Amino acid sequence: MQSVAILITIAYTAVITWGLLKLTSLLTGGLRVTAEEENEGLDLVLHDERGYDIK
């Protein structure tokens, strides 16, 4: 009986987690940035911040 309850709990949390990830993806455009933004750096893309900018 306990193993059934454990399996139900695992299935329930998996479904809820999947639903929350899909909702997050719809609201924010996904969890990951594009490959170009990742290579450029998030500080520069999101905040236009540059560290150690020597001119």
Legacy VTK file of the C-alpha trace (Angstrom):
# vtk DataFile Version 3.0
C-alpha trace
ASCII
DATASET POLYDATA
POINTS 55 float
0.000 0.000 0.000
2.839 2.389 0.804
4.515 1.774 -2.551
1.287 2.798 -4.316
1.177 6.013 -2.320
4.821 6.697 -3.180
4.177 6.156 -6.893
1.109 8.415 -6.802
3.141 11.130 -5.072
5.959 10.869 -7.634
3.482 11.006 -10.532
1.654 13.981 -9.000
4.839 15.980 -8.450
6.060 15.169 -11.978
2.816 16.424 -13.519
2.811 19.602 -11.407
6.474 20.284 -12.224
5.839 19.776 -15.944
2.848 22.134 -15.783
4.823 24.832 -13.980
7.667 24.590 -16.506
5.213 24.918 -19.403
3.547 27.914 -17.730
6.941 29.535 -17.159
7.845 28.906 -20.782
4.643 30.547 -21.999
4.952 33.594 -19.735
8.660 34.326 -20.058
9.632 32.813 -23.372
11.488 29.877 -21.882
14.104 29.098 -19.315
17.107 29.418 -21.620
18.493 32.297 -23.628
19.515 32.015 -27.252
22.961 30.668 -28.080
24.011 34.089 -29.371
22.983 35.829 -26.126
24.722 33.134 -24.086
27.978 33.608 -26.004
27.748 37.393 -25.725
27.057 37.309 -22.011
23.905 38.026 -20.060
25.203 41.163 -18.342
25.790 42.793 -21.698
22.530 41.593 -23.258
20.185 42.275 -20.352
21.790 45.218 -18.590
24.312 46.659 -21.063
26.982 46.258 -18.381
30.601 45.775 -19.256
33.216 44.653 -16.785
36.849 45.583 -17.235
36.170 47.668 -20.338
39.606 49.109 -21.151
39.689 51.771 -23.819
LINES 1 56
55 0 1 2 3 4 5 6 7 8 9 10 11 12 13 14 15 16 17 18 19 20 21 22 23 24 25 26 27 28 29 30 31 32 33 34 35 36 37 38 39 40 41 42 43 44 45 46 47 48 49 50 51 52 53 54
